[in-house]
Amino acid sequence: MSDAIVPIALFLVLAGAIMAVAEFRTRRSRERDIEYAQETEDYRKARDSVAAQQEAIRTRLTELNVRVQSMESMLRAVE
């Protein structure tokens, strides 16, 4: 019986070490996944913000284009 205690204890220590390493790797992987999800969400927000700004700029340019055309037609009418 005492001959079996050392291999069993060694096996349990080895199994515990393997489980501890697996746990730490899993935690690190989860942290990376959370960071990636946060970065992705930040990217999405930035992308939506830029799209809204581009649309506002496009609208403003359209308004300015209409004004320039009206000024151009007024100048041509004077000639």
PDB file of N, CA, C and O in Angstrom:
ATOM      1  N   MET A   1       0.814  -1.187   0.000  1.00  0.00           N
ATOM      2  CA  MET A   1       0.000   0.000   0.000  1.00  0.00           C
ATOM      3  C   MET A   1       0.865   1.262   0.000  1.00  0.00           C
ATOM      4  O   MET A   1       0.562   2.215  -0.717  1.00  0.00           O
ATOM      5  N   SER A   2       1.928   1.277   0.789  1.00  0.00           N
ATOM      6  CA  SER A   2       2.770   2.466   0.851  1.00  0.00           C
ATOM      7  C   SER A   2       3.527   2.677  -0.455  1.00  0.00           C
ATOM      8  O   SER A   2       3.958   3.794  -0.742  1.00  0.00           O
ATOM      9  N   ASP A   3       3.693   1.624  -1.249  1.00  0.00           N
ATOM     10  CA  ASP A   3       4.331   1.777  -2.552  1.00  0.00           C
ATOM     11  C   ASP A   3       3.442   2.542  -3.529  1.00  0.00           C
ATOM     12  O   ASP A   3       3.950   3.154  -4.468  1.00  0.00           O
ATOM     13  N   ALA A   4       2.155   2.519  -3.328  1.00  0.00           N
ATOM     14  CA  ALA A   4       1.219   3.184  -4.226  1.00  0.00           C
ATOM     15  C   ALA A   4       1.003   4.656  -3.854  1.00  0.00           C
ATOM     16  O   ALA A   4       0.512   5.426  -4.679  1.00  0.00           O
ATOM     17  N   ILE A   5       1.355   5.053  -2.651  1.00  0.00           N
ATOM     18  CA  ILE A   5       1.097   6.422  -2.193  1.00  0.00           C
ATOM     19  C   ILE A   5       1.927   7.436  -2.983  1.00  0.00           C
ATOM     20  O   ILE A   5       1.406   8.474  -3.390  1.00  0.00           O
ATOM     21  N   VAL A   6       3.189   7.151  -3.201  1.00  0.00           N
ATOM     22  CA  VAL A   6       4.066   8.089  -3.908  1.00  0.00           C
ATOM     23  C   VAL A   6       3.589   8.307  -5.351  1.00  0.00           C
ATOM     24  O   VAL A   6       3.469   9.463  -5.757  1.00  0.00           O
ATOM     25  N   PRO A   7       3.313   7.280  -6.137  1.00  0.00           N
ATOM     26  CA  PRO A   7       2.831   7.531  -7.504  1.00  0.00           C
ATOM     27  C   PRO A   7       1.478   8.241  -7.532  1.00  0.00           C
ATOM     28  O   PRO A   7       1.233   9.084  -8.395  1.00  0.00           O
ATOM     29  N   ILE A   8       0.605   7.899  -6.590  1.00  0.00           N
ATOM     30  CA  ILE A   8      -0.706   8.560  -6.545  1.00  0.00           C
ATOM     31  C   ILE A   8      -0.531  10.037  -6.204  1.00  0.00           C
ATOM     32  O   ILE A   8      -1.148  10.898  -6.832  1.00  0.00           O
ATOM     33  N   ALA A   9       0.306  10.332  -5.214  1.00  0.00           N
ATOM     34  CA  ALA A   9       0.552  11.722  -4.831  1.00  0.00           C
ATOM     35  C   ALA A   9       1.190  12.486  -5.996  1.00  0.00           C
ATOM     36  O   ALA A   9       0.816  13.626  -6.272  1.00  0.00           O
ATOM     37  N   LEU A  10       2.133  11.869  -6.665  1.00  0.00           N
ATOM     38  CA  LEU A  10       2.782  12.493  -7.811  1.00  0.00           C
ATOM     39  C   LEU A  10       1.767  12.771  -8.920  1.00  0.00           C
ATOM     40  O   LEU A  10       1.778  13.839  -9.531  1.00  0.00           O
ATOM     41  N   PHE A  11       0.908  11.818  -9.167  1.00  0.00           N
ATOM     42  CA  PHE A  11      -0.135  11.985 -10.170  1.00  0.00           C
ATOM     43  C   PHE A  11      -1.070  13.128  -9.790  1.00  0.00           C
ATOM     44  O   PHE A  11      -1.422  13.934 -10.652  1.00  0.00           O
ATOM     45  N   LEU A  12      -1.483  13.222  -8.529  1.00  0.00           N
ATOM     46  CA  LEU A  12      -2.377  14.280  -8.083  1.00  0.00           C
ATOM     47  C   LEU A  12      -1.720  15.655  -8.202  1.00  0.00           C
ATOM     48  O   LEU A  12      -2.369  16.617  -8.610  1.00  0.00           O
ATOM     49  N   VAL A  13      -0.432  15.752  -7.846  1.00  0.00           N
ATOM     50  CA  VAL A  13       0.284  17.016  -7.981  1.00  0.00           C
ATOM     51  C   VAL A  13       0.379  17.404  -9.446  1.00  0.00           C
ATOM     52  O   VAL A  13       0.167  18.565  -9.796  1.00  0.00           O
ATOM     53  N   LEU A  14       0.693  16.457 -10.294  1.00  0.00           N
ATOM     54  CA  LEU A  14       0.788  16.718 -11.724  1.00  0.00           C
ATOM     55  C   LEU A  14      -0.564  17.137 -12.302  1.00  0.00           C
ATOM     56  O   LEU A  14      -0.638  18.074 -13.096  1.00  0.00           O
ATOM     57  N   ALA A  15      -1.618  16.449 -11.908  1.00  0.00           N
ATOM     58  CA  ALA A  15      -2.962  16.793 -12.378  1.00  0.00           C
ATOM     59  C   ALA A  15      -3.355  18.193 -11.904  1.00  0.00           C
ATOM     60  O   ALA A  15      -3.948  18.963 -12.660  1.00  0.00           O
ATOM     61  N   GLY A  16      -3.026  18.520 -10.659  1.00  0.00           N
ATOM     62  CA  GLY A  16      -3.321  19.853 -10.131  1.00  0.00           C
ATOM     63  C   GLY A  16      -2.563  20.936 -10.889  1.00  0.00           C
ATOM     64  O   GLY A  16      -3.112  21.999 -11.177  1.00  0.00           O
ATOM     65  N   ALA A  17      -1.309  20.666 -11.208  1.00  0.00           N
ATOM     66  CA  ALA A  17      -0.507  21.632 -11.955  1.00  0.00           C
ATOM     67  C   ALA A  17      -1.087  21.839 -13.353  1.00  0.00           C
ATOM     68  O   ALA A  17      -1.162  22.970 -13.833  1.00  0.00           O
ATOM     69  N   ILE A  18      -1.491  20.768 -13.996  1.00  0.00           N
ATOM     70  CA  ILE A  18      -2.088  20.865 -15.333  1.00  0.00           C
ATOM     71  C   ILE A  18      -3.390  21.656 -15.275  1.00  0.00           C
ATOM     72  O   ILE A  18      -3.665  22.476 -16.150  1.00  0.00           O
ATOM     73  N   MET A  19      -4.186  21.406 -14.243  1.00  0.00           N
ATOM     74  CA  MET A  19      -5.451  22.128 -14.108  1.00  0.00           C
ATOM     75  C   MET A  19      -5.208  23.617 -13.828  1.00  0.00           C
ATOM     76  O   MET A  19      -5.935  24.474 -14.331  1.00  0.00           O
ATOM     77  N   ALA A  20      -4.192  23.915 -13.032  1.00  0.00           N
ATOM     78  CA  ALA A  20      -3.878  25.312 -12.730  1.00  0.00           C
ATOM     79  C   ALA A  20      -3.424  26.044 -13.996  1.00  0.00           C
ATOM     80  O   ALA A  20      -3.855  27.168 -14.253  1.00  0.00           O
ATOM     81  N   VAL A  21      -2.568  25.415 -14.775  1.00  0.00           N
ATOM     82  CA  VAL A  21      -2.114  26.031 -16.026  1.00  0.00           C
ATOM     83  C   VAL A  21      -3.293  26.233 -16.971  1.00  0.00           C
ATOM     84  O   VAL A  21      -3.401  27.277 -17.615  1.00  0.00           O
ATOM     85  N   ALA A  22      -4.170  25.250 -17.058  1.00  0.00           N
ATOM     86  CA  ALA A  22      -5.338  25.372 -17.930  1.00  0.00           C
ATOM     87  C   ALA A  22      -6.242  26.511 -17.463  1.00  0.00           C
ATOM     88  O   ALA A  22      -6.779  27.258 -18.280  1.00  0.00           O
ATOM     89  N   GLU A  23      -6.408  26.640 -16.152  1.00  0.00           N
ATOM     90  CA  GLU A  23      -7.239  27.723 -15.616  1.00  0.00           C
ATOM     91  C   GLU A  23      -6.651  29.092 -15.945  1.00  0.00           C
ATOM     92  O   GLU A  23      -7.383  29.987 -16.369  1.00  0.00           O
ATOM     93  N   PHE A  24      -5.359  29.269 -15.759  1.00  0.00           N
ATOM     94  CA  PHE A  24      -4.728  30.542 -16.066  1.00  0.00           C
ATOM     95  C   PHE A  24      -4.806  30.872 -17.555  1.00  0.00           C
ATOM     96  O   PHE A  24      -5.022  32.025 -17.927  1.00  0.00           O
ATOM     97  N   ARG A  25      -4.634  29.876 -18.391  1.00  0.00           N
ATOM     98  CA  ARG A  25      -4.730  30.109 -19.834  1.00  0.00           C
ATOM     99  C   ARG A  25      -6.156  30.486 -20.227  1.00  0.00           C
ATOM    100  O   ARG A  25      -6.367  31.342 -21.086  1.00  0.00           O
ATOM    101  N   THR A  26      -7.132  29.840 -19.589  1.00  0.00           N
ATOM    102  CA  THR A  26      -8.530  30.151 -19.870  1.00  0.00           C
ATOM    103  C   THR A  26      -8.857  31.572 -19.434  1.00  0.00           C
ATOM    104  O   THR A  26      -9.536  32.299 -20.160  1.00  0.00           O
ATOM    105  N   ARG A  27      -8.386  31.976 -18.259  1.00  0.00           N
ATOM    106  CA  ARG A  27      -8.618  33.344 -17.792  1.00  0.00           C
ATOM    107  C   ARG A  27      -7.986  34.363 -18.732  1.00  0.00           C
ATOM    108  O   ARG A  27      -8.606  35.373 -19.069  1.00  0.00           O
ATOM    109  N   ARG A  28      -6.760  34.099 -19.152  1.00  0.00           N
ATOM    110  CA  ARG A  28      -6.072  35.011 -20.057  1.00  0.00           C
ATOM    111  C   ARG A  28      -6.827  35.097 -21.389  1.00  0.00           C
ATOM    112  O   ARG A  28      -6.956  36.174 -21.972  1.00  0.00           O
ATOM    113  N   SER A  29      -7.317  33.958 -21.856  1.00  0.00           N
ATOM    114  CA  SER A  29      -8.073  33.944 -23.099  1.00  0.00           C
ATOM    115  C   SER A  29      -9.366  34.743 -22.956  1.00  0.00           C
ATOM    116  O   SER A  29      -9.739  35.487 -23.863  1.00  0.00           O
ATOM    117  N   ARG A  30     -10.048  34.593 -21.827  1.00  0.00           N
ATOM    118  CA  ARG A  30     -11.281  35.350 -21.590  1.00  0.00           C
ATOM    119  C   ARG A  30     -10.993  36.842 -21.534  1.00  0.00           C
ATOM    120  O   ARG A  30     -11.751  37.643 -22.083  1.00  0.00           O
ATOM    121  N   GLU A  31      -9.908  37.219 -20.878  1.00  0.00           N
ATOM    122  CA  GLU A  31      -9.544  38.645 -20.807  1.00  0.00           C
ATOM    123  C   GLU A  31      -9.279  39.198 -22.197  1.00  0.00           C
ATOM    124  O   GLU A  31      -9.698  40.312 -22.512  1.00  0.00           O
ATOM    125  N   ARG A  32      -8.593  38.436 -23.026  1.00  0.00           N
ATOM    126  CA  ARG A  32      -8.341  38.874 -24.402  1.00  0.00           C
ATOM    127  C   ARG A  32      -9.643  39.014 -25.178  1.00  0.00           C
ATOM    128  O   ARG A  32      -9.824  39.963 -25.940  1.00  0.00           O
ATOM    129  N   ASP A  33     -10.555  38.053 -24.974  1.00  0.00           N
ATOM    130  CA  ASP A  33     -11.841  38.126 -25.661  1.00  0.00           C
ATOM    131  C   ASP A  33     -12.631  39.359 -25.231  1.00  0.00           C
ATOM    132  O   ASP A  33     -13.264  40.011 -26.061  1.00  0.00           O
ATOM    133  N   ILE A  34     -12.595  39.679 -23.945  1.00  0.00           N
ATOM    134  CA  ILE A  34     -13.297  40.858 -23.447  1.00  0.00           C
ATOM    135  C   ILE A  34     -12.671  42.122 -24.026  1.00  0.00           C
ATOM    136  O   ILE A  34     -13.386  43.035 -24.440  1.00  0.00           O
ATOM    137  N   GLU A  35     -11.342  42.181 -24.057  1.00  0.00           N
ATOM    138  CA  GLU A  35     -10.659  43.343 -24.639  1.00  0.00           C
ATOM    139  C   GLU A  35     -10.995  43.483 -26.122  1.00  0.00           C
ATOM    140  O   GLU A  35     -11.232  44.588 -26.609  1.00  0.00           O
ATOM    141  N   TYR A  36     -11.013  42.364 -26.831  1.00  0.00           N
ATOM    142  CA  TYR A  36     -11.331  42.389 -28.255  1.00  0.00           C
ATOM    143  C   TYR A  36     -12.759  42.878 -28.471  1.00  0.00           C
ATOM    144  O   TYR A  36     -13.014  43.677 -29.372  1.00  0.00           O
ATOM    145  N   ALA A  37     -13.693  42.400 -27.645  1.00  0.00           N
ATOM    146  CA  ALA A  37     -15.085  42.830 -27.773  1.00  0.00           C
ATOM    147  C   ALA A  37     -15.207  44.328 -27.511  1.00  0.00           C
ATOM    148  O   ALA A  37     -15.955  45.017 -28.205  1.00  0.00           O
ATOM    149  N   GLN A  38     -14.483  44.835 -26.522  1.00  0.00           N
ATOM    150  CA  GLN A  38     -14.521  46.269 -26.217  1.00  0.00           C
ATOM    151  C   GLN A  38     -13.927  47.080 -27.370  1.00  0.00           C
ATOM    152  O   GLN A  38     -14.483  48.107 -27.761  1.00  0.00           O
ATOM    153  N   GLU A  39     -12.811  46.624 -27.907  1.00  0.00           N
ATOM    154  CA  GLU A  39     -12.197  47.322 -29.038  1.00  0.00           C
ATOM    155  C   GLU A  39     -13.107  47.308 -30.254  1.00  0.00           C
ATOM    156  O   GLU A  39     -13.192  48.299 -30.980  1.00  0.00           O
ATOM    157  N   THR A  40     -13.784  46.197 -30.481  1.00  0.00           N
ATOM    158  CA  THR A  40     -14.705  46.089 -31.598  1.00  0.00           C
ATOM    159  C   THR A  40     -15.872  47.050 -31.419  1.00  0.00           C
ATOM    160  O   THR A  40     -16.296  47.696 -32.376  1.00  0.00           O
ATOM    161  N   GLU A  41     -16.393  47.149 -30.199  1.00  0.00           N
ATOM    162  CA  GLU A  41     -17.489  48.067 -29.923  1.00  0.00           C
ATOM    163  C   GLU A  41     -17.042  49.517 -30.110  1.00  0.00           C
ATOM    164  O   GLU A  41     -17.782  50.330 -30.664  1.00  0.00           O
ATOM    165  N   ASP A  42     -15.834  49.838 -29.651  1.00  0.00           N
ATOM    166  CA  ASP A  42     -15.302  51.190 -29.848  1.00  0.00           C
ATOM    167  C   ASP A  42     -15.147  51.497 -31.339  1.00  0.00           C
ATOM    168  O   ASP A  42     -15.445  52.604 -31.789  1.00  0.00           O
ATOM    169  N   TYR A  43     -14.682  50.513 -32.092  1.00  0.00           N
ATOM    170  CA  TYR A  43     -14.537  50.695 -33.542  1.00  0.00           C
ATOM    171  C   TYR A  43     -15.896  50.942 -34.191  1.00  0.00           C
ATOM    172  O   TYR A  43     -16.031  51.807 -35.056  1.00  0.00           O
ATOM    173  N   ARG A  44     -16.902  50.175 -33.766  1.00  0.00           N
ATOM    174  CA  ARG A  44     -18.240  50.351 -34.318  1.00  0.00           C
ATOM    175  C   ARG A  44     -18.782  51.755 -34.043  1.00  0.00           C
ATOM    176  O   ARG A  44     -19.357  52.398 -34.921  1.00  0.00           O
ATOM    177  N   LYS A  45     -18.584  52.214 -32.804  1.00  0.00           N
ATOM    178  CA  LYS A  45     -19.051  53.555 -32.450  1.00  0.00           C
ATOM    179  C   LYS A  45     -18.339  54.612 -33.286  1.00  0.00           C
ATOM    180  O   LYS A  45     -18.969  55.544 -33.785  1.00  0.00           O
ATOM    181  N   ALA A  46     -17.032  54.464 -33.436  1.00  0.00           N
ATOM    182  CA  ALA A  46     -16.263  55.421 -34.235  1.00  0.00           C
ATOM    183  C   ALA A  46     -16.720  55.392 -35.692  1.00  0.00           C
ATOM    184  O   ALA A  46     -16.856  56.438 -36.325  1.00  0.00           O
ATOM    185  N   ARG A  47     -16.953  54.208 -36.212  1.00  0.00           N
ATOM    186  CA  ARG A  47     -17.404  54.073 -37.600  1.00  0.00           C
ATOM    187  C   ARG A  47     -18.762  54.739 -37.796  1.00  0.00           C
ATOM    188  O   ARG A  47     -18.971  55.436 -38.789  1.00  0.00           O
ATOM    189  N   ASP A  48     -19.686  54.531 -36.859  1.00  0.00           N
ATOM    190  CA  ASP A  48     -21.001  55.154 -36.964  1.00  0.00           C
ATOM    191  C   ASP A  48     -20.902  56.671 -36.855  1.00  0.00           C
ATOM    192  O   ASP A  48     -21.609  57.398 -37.554  1.00  0.00           O
ATOM    193  N   SER A  49     -20.028  57.143 -35.982  1.00  0.00           N
ATOM    194  CA  SER A  49     -19.833  58.581 -35.827  1.00  0.00           C
ATOM    195  C   SER A  49     -19.289  59.193 -37.111  1.00  0.00           C
ATOM    196  O   SER A  49     -19.758  60.243 -37.551  1.00  0.00           O
ATOM    197  N   VAL A  50     -18.317  58.548 -37.700  1.00  0.00           N
ATOM    198  CA  VAL A  50     -17.737  59.049 -38.954  1.00  0.00           C
ATOM    199  C   VAL A  50     -18.783  59.027 -40.065  1.00  0.00           C
ATOM    200  O   VAL A  50     -18.847  59.953 -40.874  1.00  0.00           O
ATOM    201  N   ALA A  51     -19.588  57.996 -40.109  1.00  0.00           N
ATOM    202  CA  ALA A  51     -20.626  57.922 -41.145  1.00  0.00           C
ATOM    203  C   ALA A  51     -21.626  59.064 -40.978  1.00  0.00           C
ATOM    204  O   ALA A  51     -22.060  59.659 -41.964  1.00  0.00           O
ATOM    205  N   ALA A  52     -21.990  59.369 -39.745  1.00  0.00           N
ATOM    206  CA  ALA A  52     -22.925  60.473 -39.501  1.00  0.00           C
ATOM    207  C   ALA A  52     -22.289  61.804 -39.889  1.00  0.00           C
ATOM    208  O   ALA A  52     -22.953  62.659 -40.475  1.00  0.00           O
ATOM    209  N   GLN A  53     -21.020  61.984 -39.572  1.00  0.00           N
ATOM    210  CA  GLN A  53     -20.328  63.217 -39.944  1.00  0.00           C
ATOM    211  C   GLN A  53     -20.229  63.357 -41.458  1.00  0.00           C
ATOM    212  O   GLN A  53     -20.415  64.446 -42.002  1.00  0.00           O
ATOM    213  N   GLN A  54     -19.937  62.260 -42.127  1.00  0.00           N
ATOM    214  CA  GLN A  54     -19.850  62.305 -43.587  1.00  0.00           C
ATOM    215  C   GLN A  54     -21.198  62.674 -44.199  1.00  0.00           C
ATOM    216  O   GLN A  54     -21.262  63.437 -45.163  1.00  0.00           O
ATOM    217  N   GLU A  55     -22.259  62.137 -43.640  1.00  0.00           N
ATOM    218  CA  GLU A  55     -23.587  62.455 -44.159  1.00  0.00           C
ATOM    219  C   GLU A  55     -23.910  63.928 -43.938  1.00  0.00           C
ATOM    220  O   GLU A  55     -24.500  64.566 -44.811  1.00  0.00           O
ATOM    221  N   ALA A  56     -23.534  64.479 -42.783  1.00  0.00           N
ATOM    222  CA  ALA A  56     -23.760  65.905 -42.518  1.00  0.00           C
ATOM    223  C   ALA A  56     -22.946  66.756 -43.488  1.00  0.00           C
ATOM    224  O   ALA A  56     -23.444  67.758 -44.001  1.00  0.00           O
ATOM    225  N   ILE A  57     -21.723  66.373 -43.737  1.00  0.00           N
ATOM    226  CA  ILE A  57     -20.876  67.116 -44.679  1.00  0.00           C
ATOM    227  C   ILE A  57     -21.456  67.037 -46.091  1.00  0.00           C
ATOM    228  O   ILE A  57     -21.479  68.028 -46.822  1.00  0.00           O
ATOM    229  N   ARG A  58     -21.919  65.855 -46.458  1.00  0.00           N
ATOM    230  CA  ARG A  58     -22.510  65.691 -47.790  1.00  0.00           C
ATOM    231  C   ARG A  58     -23.746  66.579 -47.943  1.00  0.00           C
ATOM    232  O   ARG A  58     -23.942  67.200 -48.988  1.00  0.00           O
ATOM    233  N   THR A  59     -24.569  66.637 -46.912  1.00  0.00           N
ATOM    234  CA  THR A  59     -25.762  67.486 -46.949  1.00  0.00           C
ATOM    235  C   THR A  59     -25.375  68.955 -47.069  1.00  0.00           C
ATOM    236  O   THR A  59     -25.961  69.696 -47.859  1.00  0.00           O
ATOM    237  N   ARG A  60     -24.394  69.367 -46.289  1.00  0.00           N
ATOM    238  CA  ARG A  60     -23.932  70.769 -46.331  1.00  0.00           C
ATOM    239  C   ARG A  60     -23.359  71.117 -47.711  1.00  0.00           C
ATOM    240  O   ARG A  60     -23.615  72.199 -48.239  1.00  0.00           O
ATOM    241  N   LEU A  61     -22.590  70.200 -48.284  1.00  0.00           N
ATOM    242  CA  LEU A  61     -22.042  70.439 -49.624  1.00  0.00           C
ATOM    243  C   LEU A  61     -23.139  70.565 -50.664  1.00  0.00           C
ATOM    244  O   LEU A  61     -23.043  71.379 -51.582  1.00  0.00           O
ATOM    245  N   THR A  62     -24.167  69.770 -50.522  1.00  0.00           N
ATOM    246  CA  THR A  62     -25.296  69.854 -51.445  1.00  0.00           C
ATOM    247  C   THR A  62     -25.969  71.219 -51.333  1.00  0.00           C
ATOM    248  O   THR A  62     -26.302  71.841 -52.342  1.00  0.00           O
ATOM    249  N   GLU A  63     -26.166  71.682 -50.089  1.00  0.00           N
ATOM    250  CA  GLU A  63     -26.757  73.006 -49.881  1.00  0.00           C
ATOM    251  C   GLU A  63     -25.880  74.100 -50.496  1.00  0.00           C
ATOM    252  O   GLU A  63     -26.378  75.006 -51.163  1.00  0.00           O
ATOM    253  N   LEU A  64     -24.587  74.005 -50.266  1.00  0.00           N
ATOM    254  CA  LEU A  64     -23.666  74.994 -50.817  1.00  0.00           C
ATOM    255  C   LEU A  64     -23.656  74.957 -52.340  1.00  0.00           C
ATOM    256  O   LEU A  64     -23.556  76.000 -52.987  1.00  0.00           O
ATOM    257  N   ASN A  65     -23.758  73.780 -52.905  1.00  0.00           N
ATOM    258  CA  ASN A  65     -23.796  73.635 -54.359  1.00  0.00           C
ATOM    259  C   ASN A  65     -25.034  74.329 -54.923  1.00  0.00           C
ATOM    260  O   ASN A  65     -24.954  74.990 -55.958  1.00  0.00           O
ATOM    261  N   VAL A  66     -26.159  74.186 -54.263  1.00  0.00           N
ATOM    262  CA  VAL A  66     -27.388  74.843 -54.711  1.00  0.00           C
ATOM    263  C   VAL A  66     -27.217  76.354 -54.642  1.00  0.00           C
ATOM    264  O   VAL A  66     -27.636  77.065 -55.555  1.00  0.00           O
ATOM    265  N   ARG A  67     -26.609  76.850 -53.577  1.00  0.00           N
ATOM    266  CA  ARG A  67     -26.385  78.291 -53.445  1.00  0.00           C
ATOM    267  C   ARG A  67     -25.458  78.812 -54.542  1.00  0.00           C
ATOM    268  O   ARG A  67     -25.716  79.858 -55.138  1.00  0.00           O
ATOM    269  N   VAL A  68     -24.384  78.079 -54.801  1.00  0.00           N
ATOM    270  CA  VAL A  68     -23.444  78.496 -55.848  1.00  0.00           C
ATOM    271  C   VAL A  68     -24.145  78.522 -57.203  1.00  0.00           C
ATOM    272  O   VAL A  68     -23.937  79.442 -57.994  1.00  0.00           O
ATOM    273  N   GLN A  69     -24.963  77.527 -57.468  1.00  0.00           N
ATOM    274  CA  GLN A  69     -25.685  77.499 -58.742  1.00  0.00           C
ATOM    275  C   GLN A  69     -26.648  78.675 -58.860  1.00  0.00           C
ATOM    276  O   GLN A  69     -26.792  79.262 -59.933  1.00  0.00           O
ATOM    277  N   SER A  70     -27.310  79.019 -57.747  1.00  0.00           N
ATOM    278  CA  SER A  70     -28.230  80.157 -57.801  1.00  0.00           C
ATOM    279  C   SER A  70     -27.457  81.462 -58.004  1.00  0.00           C
ATOM    280  O   SER A  70     -27.896  82.338 -58.749  1.00  0.00           O
ATOM    281  N   MET A  71     -26.298  81.588 -57.334  1.00  0.00           N
ATOM    282  CA  MET A  71     -25.467  82.778 -57.537  1.00  0.00           C
ATOM    283  C   MET A  71     -24.964  82.838 -58.981  1.00  0.00           C
ATOM    284  O   MET A  71     -24.925  83.909 -59.587  1.00  0.00           O
ATOM    285  N   GLU A  72     -24.589  81.710 -59.511  1.00  0.00           N
ATOM    286  CA  GLU A  72     -24.113  81.643 -60.893  1.00  0.00           C
ATOM    287  C   GLU A  72     -25.211  82.055 -61.862  1.00  0.00           C
ATOM    288  O   GLU A  72     -24.956  82.785 -62.820  1.00  0.00           O
ATOM    289  N   SER A  73     -26.429  81.591 -61.614  1.00  0.00           N
ATOM    290  CA  SER A  73     -27.528  81.949 -62.507  1.00  0.00           C
ATOM    291  C   SER A  73     -27.863  83.434 -62.387  1.00  0.00           C
ATOM    292  O   SER A  73     -28.240  84.069 -63.372  1.00  0.00           O
ATOM    293  N   MET A  74     -27.725  83.994 -61.167  1.00  0.00           N
ATOM    294  CA  MET A  74     -27.957  85.436 -60.992  1.00  0.00           C
ATOM    295  C   MET A  74     -26.892  86.236 -61.744  1.00  0.00           C
ATOM    296  O   MET A  74     -27.211  87.237 -62.386  1.00  0.00           O
ATOM    297  N   LEU A  75     -25.643  85.809 -61.669  1.00  0.00           N
ATOM    298  CA  LEU A  75     -24.570  86.510 -62.376  1.00  0.00           C
ATOM    299  C   LEU A  75     -24.756  86.420 -63.886  1.00  0.00           C
ATOM    300  O   LEU A  75     -24.485  87.382 -64.605  1.00  0.00           O
ATOM    301  N   ARG A  76     -25.207  85.293 -64.360  1.00  0.00           N
ATOM    302  CA  ARG A  76     -25.433  85.146 -65.806  1.00  0.00           C
ATOM    303  C   ARG A  76     -26.623  85.993 -66.252  1.00  0.00           C
ATOM    304  O   ARG A  76     -26.660  86.488 -67.378  1.00  0.00           O
ATOM    305  N   ALA A  77     -27.594  86.152 -65.354  1.00  0.00           N
ATOM    306  CA  ALA A  77     -28.747  86.977 -65.698  1.00  0.00           C
ATOM    307  C   ALA A  77     -28.373  88.443 -65.814  1.00  0.00           C
ATOM    308  O   ALA A  77     -28.974  89.181 -66.596  1.00  0.00           O
ATOM    309  N   VAL A  78     -27.377  88.871 -65.036  1.00  0.00           N
ATOM    310  CA  VAL A  78     -26.917  90.253 -65.075  1.00  0.00           C
ATOM    311  C   VAL A  78     -26.202  90.527 -66.382  1.00  0.00           C
ATOM    312  O   VAL A  78     -26.316  91.625 -66.927  1.00  0.00           O
ATOM    313  N   GLU A  79     -25.482  89.572 -66.887  1.00  0.00           N
ATOM    314  CA  GLU A  79     -24.743  89.766 -68.138  1.00  0.00           C
ATOM    315  C   GLU A  79     -25.677  89.986 -69.229  1.00  0.00           C
ATOM    316  O   GLU A  79     -25.259  90.172 -70.372  1.00  0.00           O
TER     317      GLU A  79
END
